[in-house]
Amino acid sequence: MPEGHVIHRLAAELDHAFAGRTVAVSSPQGRFAEASALLDHTVFRTAEAFGKHLILDFSPPATTAVPERRLTVPEELASGANERHEGRPATPGPFVHIHLGLIGKLRWVKPDAVEGDATLRLRIQTDEHAAELRGPQACALVGPEEVAALVAALGPDPLRADADPERGWLRVHRSDRTIASLLMDQRVAAGVGNIYRAEVLYRQRIHPDTPGSELSRRAWNRIWADFVELMPQGVLHGRIDTVRPEDSPEVTGRDPRVDRHGGEVYVYRRQGQPCLVCGREVSLRLFEGRNLYWCPRCQRRR
């Protein structure tokens, strides 16, 4: 399942291509046909990410004029594109709520003839750009109350300027669940997934079996600060890199990682390989339906 950095990157790309423009909206598959007919030839206002959820805003604009200057994706992110408030949206909608789930894909294609109608849930396009959504877990037309309820149910998102890590801490320190379990709970840290969980716990030398109730506030602050440091880099570069410069291939002379997920990491998908720091074999076990990776020697802190 895509982690939060992927969804925030998609939101920035959608804004870059469509914000302030009249778009053609269709559902060749037919499962979103009624809603897409309502949105067809309306103005795309903006896209916003909340954790792993993507919200597309088609609220009627005060003006339909297209801005003269279009920001690049990195500029949009650097300028605070996600500094909007949490809670009820400031605009009336309609909105499209998208959750990619395990197999969903939102990809950019040429704005020409549609291919693969049977799986194409949603297509948004202009003369210059086209985005196609296939296989999502959720794709629904919603109003402001539903958006507000969705956001209220999520924990703080490390990629949002309006995130309050105190909300995550309250859930963590009151729980006897392990920190490995809690970090996958979207009510604790929205957008965090299996890769960031494994890597941040390693970087902070925290054993994944540490109960939340035994985790210190200082440790939680370090975990949160690491998410805030690492996840924006994932947005900008489109991959997850967590290895510190002193442990990089360029410094150590080791071979770069070769993996379909890309990026340099310490423990994720490195089971049986030597830890980049201590040399002990990286461990793996199935935990709550997901693979959990850690170094038994480096991650002794509880």
C-alpha positions in Angstrom: 0.0 0.0 0.0 1.4 3.4 -0.9 2.6 5.4 2.1 1.7 9.0 2.8 4.6 10.5 0.8 3.2 9.0 -2.4 -0.3 10.5 -1.8 1.2 14.0 -1.0 3.3 13.8 -4.2 0.2 12.9 -6.2 -1.7 15.8 -4.7 1.0 18.2 -5.7 1.2 16.8 -9.2 -2.6 17.0 -9.6 -2.5 20.7 -8.5 0.3 21.4 -10.9 -1.6 19.9 -13.8 -5.2 20.8 -13.1 -5.7 23.5 -10.4 -7.9 26.4 -11.7 -8.6 24.6 -15.0 -11.7 23.2 -16.5 -11.3 19.4 -16.7 -13.0 16.6 -18.5 -14.0 13.8 -16.0 -15.1 10.4 -17.0 -15.5 6.8 -15.8 -14.9 4.5 -18.7 -15.4 1.5 -16.4 -18.8 2.8 -15.4 -18.5 2.4 -11.6 -18.1 6.1 -11.1 -20.2 7.2 -14.1 -22.9 9.1 -12.3 -20.5 11.1 -10.2 -18.1 11.8 -13.1 -21.0 13.1 -15.2 -21.7 15.7 -12.4 -18.0 16.7 -12.4 -17.4 16.7 -16.1 -16.4 20.2 -17.5 -16.2 21.8 -14.1 -13.2 23.5 -12.6 -10.7 21.5 -10.6 -10.0 23.6 -7.5 -7.3 21.6 -5.7 -6.1 18.3 -4.4 -5.2 17.7 -0.8 -3.6 14.7 1.1 -4.5 13.5 4.6 -2.3 10.5 5.4 -3.1 7.9 2.8 -6.3 9.6 1.7 -6.5 11.9 -1.3 -9.3 14.6 -1.5 -10.1 16.3 -4.9 -12.0 19.6 -4.5 -14.3 20.6 -7.3 -15.9 23.5 -5.4 -17.1 26.3 -7.6 -14.3 29.0 -7.7 -14.8 32.7 -7.1 -13.2 33.1 -10.6 -12.4 30.6 -13.3 -9.3 32.5 -14.4 -6.2 30.3 -14.7 -3.3 31.6 -12.6 -0.6 33.1 -14.8 2.3 31.2 -13.1 2.3 27.5 -12.5 4.4 26.2 -9.7 6.6 23.1 -10.1 5.9 20.2 -7.8 8.9 20.8 -5.5 8.1 24.6 -5.3 4.5 23.8 -4.3 5.7 21.5 -1.5 8.3 24.0 -0.3 5.7 26.8 -0.3 3.5 24.9 2.2 0.8 23.5 -0.1 -0.6 21.5 2.8 -0.9 24.3 5.4 -4.7 24.2 5.3 -6.6 23.7 8.5 -7.9 20.4 9.8 -11.6 19.9 10.3 -14.5 21.0 8.1 -13.4 22.1 4.6 -13.4 25.8 3.9 -15.2 25.1 0.5 -18.5 23.4 -0.1 -17.4 20.7 -2.5 -18.3 18.4 -4.2 -15.2 16.4 -3.3 -13.8 13.1 -4.6 -12.3 10.8 -1.9 -9.7 8.4 -3.1 -7.9 5.7 -1.2 -5.6 3.6 -3.3 -5.5 0.6 -1.0 -3.2 -2.3 -1.9 -3.6 -2.4 -5.7 -4.8 1.0 -6.7 -2.8 3.2 -9.1 -3.1 6.8 -10.1 -0.9 7.4 -13.2 -0.2 10.0 -15.7 -0.9 9.2 -19.4 -1.1 11.0 -22.7 -4.4 12.9 -23.2 -5.4 10.8 -26.2 -7.6 7.7 -26.7 -8.5 5.8 -23.6 -7.2 2.2 -23.3 -8.3 -0.5 -20.9 -11.8 0.7 -20.2 -12.7 -2.3 -18.0 -10.4 -1.2 -15.1 -10.4 2.6 -15.5 -12.5 3.9 -12.6 -11.7 7.6 -13.1 -10.0 9.8 -15.7 -9.4 13.5 -15.4 -7.9 15.4 -18.3 -7.2 18.6 -20.1 -5.6 19.1 -23.5 -2.2 18.9 -21.9 -2.5 16.3 -19.1 -4.5 13.2 -18.2 -4.6 11.2 -14.9 -6.1 7.7 -14.7 -7.2 5.9 -11.5 -7.4 2.1 -11.6 -8.2 -0.4 -8.8 -8.7 1.9 -5.8 -10.0 0.8 -2.5 -12.2 3.9 -2.5 -13.4 6.4 -5.0 -16.5 8.3 -3.9 -18.2 11.6 -4.4 -18.5 13.2 -0.9 -19.6 16.4 0.8 -17.9 18.6 3.3 -19.4 16.7 6.3 -17.9 13.4 5.1 -14.5 15.0 4.5 -14.6 16.5 8.0 -15.5 13.1 9.5 -12.6 11.4 7.6 -10.1 13.9 8.7 -11.3 13.8 12.3 -10.8 10.1 12.5 -7.1 10.3 11.4 -4.1 11.0 13.5 -1.6 13.7 12.8 0.1 13.6 9.4 3.9 14.3 9.6 3.7 15.9 6.1 1.1 18.5 7.1 2.0 21.8 8.7 -1.2 21.6 10.8 -0.2 18.3 12.4 -0.3 18.1 16.2 2.0 15.2 17.4 0.4 15.5 20.8 -2.6 13.7 19.5 -0.4 10.7 18.5 1.4 10.7 21.8 -1.9 10.6 23.7 -2.8 7.3 22.0 0.7 5.9 22.3 1.4 6.4 26.0 -2.0 5.2 27.0 -1.7 1.9 25.1 -0.1 -1.4 26.0 0.1 -2.3 22.3 3.7 -2.4 20.9 5.1 0.6 19.2 5.4 -1.5 16.0 1.6 -2.0 16.2 0.8 1.6 17.1 2.8 3.2 14.3 0.7 1.3 11.7 -2.5 2.8 13.3 -3.5 5.7 11.2 -5.0 7.3 14.3 -1.5 7.7 15.7 0.5 8.9 12.6 -1.5 9.2 9.4 0.4 8.2 6.3 3.1 6.1 8.0 3.4 2.6 6.6 5.5 -0.5 6.9 8.7 1.0 5.5 8.8 4.2 7.5 7.8 2.3 10.6 10.7 -0.1 10.3 13.2 2.5 9.3 12.4 5.1 12.0 12.4 2.5 14.8 15.8 1.4 13.6 17.2 4.9 13.3 16.0 5.6 16.9 17.3 2.2 18.1 13.9 1.3 19.5 12.9 -2.3 19.8 9.6 -2.9 17.9 8.1 -4.8 20.8 8.3 -1.9 23.2 4.8 -1.2 24.7 3.5 2.3 24.0 2.9 2.8 27.7 6.6 2.2 28.3 7.9 4.5 25.6 9.2 7.8 26.9 7.9 11.2 25.7 11.5 12.0 24.5 11.5 8.8 22.4 8.1 9.7 20.9 9.5 13.2 20.1 12.4 11.6 18.3 10.2 9.3 16.3 8.0 12.2 15.2 10.9 14.4 14.3 12.3 11.6 12.2 9.1 11.2 10.3 9.0 15.0 9.7 12.6 14.9 8.4 12.3 11.8 6.2 8.8 11.9 4.7 9.1 15.3 2.8 12.2 13.9 1.1 10.1 10.9 0.0 7.6 13.4 -1.5 10.3 15.4 -3.4 12.3 12.4 -4.7 9.5 9.9 -5.1 11.3 7.2 -3.1 12.2 6.4 0.5 15.8 7.0 1.6 16.6 6.6 5.3 20.3 5.8 5.4 22.4 8.5 7.0 25.3 9.9 5.0 28.0 8.1 7.1 26.3 4.7 6.2 25.8 5.4 2.5 27.5 3.4 -0.3 29.6 6.4 -1.2 31.1 6.5 2.2 31.3 2.8 3.2 32.2 1.4 -0.3 29.4 -1.2 -0.2 27.2 -1.9 -3.2 24.1 0.3 -3.5 20.8 -1.4 -2.7 19.0 -3.1 -5.6 15.3 -3.4 -4.9 12.1 -2.6 -6.7 11.1 -0.2 -3.9 14.3 1.8 -4.5 16.0 4.0 -1.9 18.7 3.2 0.6 17.3 1.7 3.8 18.7 0.0 7.0 16.3 -2.9 7.6 13.3 -3.0 5.3 13.4 -6.1 3.0 17.0 -6.7 4.2 16.2 -9.8 6.3 19.2 -12.2 6.6 21.6 -9.5 5.4 24.1 -7.8 7.7 23.1 -4.7 9.5 24.8 -1.7 7.9 26.0 -0.5 11.3 26.8 -3.5 13.5 26.9 -6.4 11.0 24.3 -8.6 12.8 21.7 -10.3 10.5 18.5 -8.3 10.1 15.5 -10.1 11.6 12.1 -10.6 10.1 8.8 -12.0 11.4 5.2 -11.8 10.5 3.4 -9.4 12.8 -0.3 -8.4 12.5 -0.3 -9.5 8.9 2.7 -7.5 7.8 6.4 -8.2 7.7 8.3 -6.6 10.6 12.1 -5.9 10.2 14.6 -4.9 12.8 18.2 -5.4 14.0 18.4 -7.4 17.3 21.6 -5.8 18.3 21.0 -2.1 17.4 17.4 -2.0 18.5 17.7 -2.9 22.2 16.2 0.2 23.6 12.7 -0.3 25.0 
